[in-house]
Amino acid sequence: MLRISLDDLYQLWKQRIEDRRPFQYIVGCEHWRDLVLSVQEGVLIPRPETELIVDLVSDAVSNNEELGQGLWADLGTGSGAVAIGISKILRIHGGVIATDLSPHAVSVAMFNVQRYGLQHVIEVRRGSWFEPLKDVEGQLVGIVSNPPYIPSDNISGLQAEVGRHEPRLALDGGASGMDYLLHLCNGAAAMLKPGGFFAFETNGEKQCKFLVDYMQNQIAGSFCNLNILSDFAGIQRFVTGFRQ
């Protein structure tokens, strides 16, 4: 039996076909790793490639007890996908703080955290990047983020489902797309404990190389073991490293 009328179903179909509204917003959820996450208008839909951040963290902590038991931060958490993925996979005893500037994203992330009974592990805080983390400066063992990294002029050329419907706040990375990635690098230098790990998602090879060069030359001495890693499609997508 249909849960909604045929007329309502037809209107939803029109939204998908004519308005190019993302299917995830229509059904209100997205399947990501082994999770079913609530997603709504105003919150970025988690992507398959971002799943790899959880695997990168898992690799980093596999032989490092301190990383596995310390305090992590997921910055720009959106739906809370990465924070939940990390906490479920790693069972981090110290916990995860997930931050987002959007009150709507904070609400959705809190719902997803509670849905999986992880409110004792994950704390969701509203605020811009590192601002909600002033009380834990220098105490984090790990930072992960999938920040806005699309150059501003490229937003209008995105697939209609993305450009028309997903929040610009979660997409627009400034003129070069690097504004928030550079901010994350600078902040990570102050927020991470020595030996702390970070993993940042980027728009691709050019941004990855720029980020590594910036960390090696502009904030030299802050990080070591910098790596560029590819996504499922073979595109260089992630930059990882450790605080010296």
C-alpha distance (Angstrom), angle and dihedral (degrees) to the residues before:
residue distance angle dihedral
M1 . . .
L2 3.82 . .
R3 3.80 114.7 .
I4 3.80 91.2 -150.1
S5 3.78 133.1 37.6
L6 3.79 123.0 -94.0
D7 3.81 89.0 -113.1
D8 3.81 91.1 55.7
L9 3.78 90.4 45.4
Y10 3.80 89.9 52.0
Q11 3.81 91.2 51.9
L12 3.79 90.4 51.8
W13 3.79 89.8 49.6
K14 3.81 89.9 51.9
Q15 3.80 90.8 51.2
R16 3.79 90.0 54.0
I17 3.82 97.9 43.9
E18 3.81 103.6 32.1
D19 3.80 102.6 28.7
R20 3.83 94.3 32.7
R21 3.79 89.0 -132.2
P22 3.82 109.5 175.0
F23 3.78 114.5 -101.2
Q24 3.81 89.7 -130.0
Y25 3.80 91.3 61.4
I26 3.79 90.6 48.7
V27 3.80 94.6 53.1
G28 3.82 93.9 31.9
C29 3.78 98.5 -128.6
E30 3.79 146.1 71.4
H31 3.80 130.2 -151.2
W32 3.82 108.5 -131.2
R33 3.80 122.8 170.6
D34 3.81 102.8 -42.2
L35 3.80 92.7 -28.3
V36 3.78 135.2 99.3
L37 3.80 104.8 -151.1
S38 3.77 129.6 -167.5
V39 3.82 111.2 -121.6
Q40 3.78 127.6 -179.6
E41 3.78 139.3 174.9
G42 3.79 108.1 -69.7
V43 3.82 94.1 36.3
L44 3.80 124.4 91.1
I45 3.80 114.2 -111.9
P46 3.84 107.4 -121.3
R47 3.81 112.6 -114.6
P48 3.81 128.7 -137.4
E49 3.82 92.5 -121.1
T50 3.80 90.7 57.3
E51 3.81 88.0 63.3
L52 3.80 86.4 76.8
I53 3.82 91.3 69.5
V54 3.80 88.0 71.3
D55 3.81 90.1 51.4
L56 3.82 91.2 48.7
V57 3.79 90.2 53.0
S58 3.80 90.9 46.4
D59 3.80 90.2 53.7
A60 3.81 91.5 48.1
V61 3.81 94.6 53.1
S62 3.80 98.1 38.9
N63 3.81 91.9 96.0
N64 3.79 99.6 19.8
E65 3.79 116.0 82.0
E66 3.81 93.9 -174.7
L67 3.81 92.8 57.0
G68 3.79 90.5 47.6
Q69 3.78 94.1 54.1
G70 3.79 103.3 35.0
L71 3.79 137.1 90.0
W72 3.81 118.9 -77.5
A73 3.80 133.3 -170.3
D74 3.80 128.9 -148.7
L75 3.80 106.6 -162.7
G76 3.81 119.5 -155.9
T77 3.79 89.0 12.1
G78 3.83 97.6 179.0
S79 3.79 105.9 179.1
G80 3.81 90.7 4.2
A81 3.80 91.9 -110.8
V82 3.80 99.2 139.6
A83 3.81 94.6 41.0
I84 3.81 90.7 51.4
G85 3.80 92.5 44.0
I86 3.79 92.0 52.5
S87 3.78 94.5 46.6
K88 3.82 93.5 47.9
I89 3.77 96.0 45.6
L90 3.78 99.9 39.5
R91 3.79 103.3 28.1
I92 3.79 88.8 -142.9
H93 3.77 107.7 -157.2
G94 3.80 94.0 -157.6
G95 3.78 93.3 53.7
V96 3.79 139.9 -137.5
I97 3.80 130.1 -85.6
A98 3.80 111.6 -153.5
T99 3.81 117.8 -163.7
D100 3.78 134.3 -170.3
L101 3.80 135.1 165.0
S102 3.80 93.6 -144.1
P103 3.82 114.6 86.5
H104 3.80 88.3 -154.6
A105 3.80 91.6 54.7
V106 3.80 90.8 47.4
S107 3.81 89.7 53.3
V108 3.81 93.2 49.1
A109 3.81 92.5 44.8
M110 3.81 91.2 51.0
F111 3.80 90.1 50.2
N112 3.81 91.3 51.9
V113 3.79 92.7 46.1
Q114 3.81 90.8 51.6
R115 3.78 91.3 44.7
Y116 3.80 89.0 62.7
G117 3.80 94.2 39.6
L118 3.80 93.0 -117.1
Q119 3.79 100.2 128.3
H120 3.82 89.2 112.3
V121 3.83 89.3 57.8
I122 3.82 103.9 33.9
E123 3.79 125.0 51.6
V124 3.81 115.5 -167.1
R125 3.80 115.2 -150.8
R126 3.78 128.6 -176.2
G127 3.78 117.9 -132.5
S128 3.80 146.5 86.7
W129 3.80 113.9 -63.4
F130 3.81 109.6 -69.2
E131 3.81 97.7 2.6
P132 3.84 94.2 93.0
L133 3.83 90.1 49.3
K134 3.80 101.2 62.4
D135 3.80 90.8 113.5
V136 3.82 91.8 59.6
E137 3.81 100.1 42.2
G138 3.78 110.2 151.7
Q139 3.81 92.0 7.7
L140 3.81 102.6 90.5
V141 3.79 119.8 107.0
G142 3.79 92.5 -167.8
I143 3.80 143.6 18.8
V144 3.79 126.0 -168.3
S145 3.78 129.8 178.1
N146 3.78 143.8 168.3
P147 3.82 96.3 -164.2
P148 3.82 130.5 179.5
Y149 3.80 104.6 -77.4
I150 3.82 106.9 158.4
P151 3.85 112.4 115.5
S152 3.81 109.1 -113.0
D153 3.81 94.5 -118.9
N154 3.81 90.8 54.0
I155 3.80 96.5 58.1
S156 3.82 93.9 84.9
G157 3.80 90.6 54.7
L158 3.78 96.0 54.1
Q159 3.80 122.2 112.9
A160 3.81 108.3 -75.2
E161 3.80 92.7 -116.1
V162 3.80 88.5 59.2
G163 3.79 105.0 33.2
R164 3.81 96.3 43.6
H165 3.78 100.8 39.1
E166 3.79 114.9 20.6
P167 3.82 117.2 82.6
R168 3.80 114.3 -88.8
L169 3.80 87.3 -148.1
A170 3.81 88.2 67.9
L171 3.82 95.1 44.4
D172 3.81 111.3 37.1
G173 3.80 112.3 87.8
G174 3.80 96.9 175.1
A175 3.80 130.5 -101.3
S176 3.81 95.2 -35.2
G177 3.80 96.5 22.3
M178 3.81 88.6 -116.9
D179 3.82 102.2 98.1
Y180 3.79 97.6 101.4
L181 3.79 96.5 32.8
L182 3.81 90.2 58.8
H183 3.79 90.2 45.5
L184 3.80 89.2 52.8
C185 3.79 91.9 51.5
N186 3.79 92.8 51.1
G187 3.78 92.4 45.8
A188 3.78 94.1 46.3
A189 3.80 89.9 57.6
A190 3.82 88.9 62.1
M191 3.80 100.7 33.6
L192 3.80 102.2 47.5
K193 3.76 124.8 82.8
P194 3.82 115.9 -126.4
G195 3.78 105.3 -77.7
G196 3.80 92.0 24.0
F197 3.80 118.9 145.6
F198 3.79 131.9 -132.4
A199 3.82 135.1 -171.4
F200 3.81 122.0 -172.4
E201 3.80 127.9 -177.0
T202 3.82 117.4 -138.8
N203 3.80 140.4 -177.1
G204 3.78 93.1 -100.2
E205 3.79 147.8 -75.8
K206 3.82 98.6 -26.4
Q207 3.81 93.7 51.9
C208 3.81 92.1 43.5
K209 3.79 92.7 54.4
F210 3.81 92.6 44.2
L211 3.80 90.2 51.3
V212 3.80 94.0 49.8
D213 3.80 91.4 47.2
Y214 3.81 90.0 49.9
M215 3.79 92.7 51.8
Q216 3.78 93.2 45.7
N217 3.81 96.4 47.1
Q218 3.80 112.1 17.7
I219 3.79 98.0 41.7
A220 3.79 96.6 21.2
G221 3.78 116.3 175.7
S222 3.79 94.9 29.7
F223 3.81 100.3 91.5
C224 3.78 140.7 28.6
N225 3.82 139.7 -174.6
L226 3.80 92.0 37.0
N227 3.79 114.3 -174.0
I228 3.80 138.1 -177.2
L229 3.81 114.3 -148.1
S230 3.78 133.0 -173.1
D231 3.80 131.7 -124.2
F232 3.81 127.6 -129.0
A233 3.82 90.6 -76.6
G234 3.79 93.4 52.7
I235 3.82 93.1 -106.6
Q236 3.79 114.5 141.4
R237 3.78 98.5 -112.9
F238 3.82 114.1 149.1
V239 3.77 136.6 58.1
T240 3.80 118.0 -160.1
G241 3.76 134.8 175.6
F242 3.78 147.9 136.4
R243 3.79 134.2 -100.4
Q244 3.79 111.5 -112.3
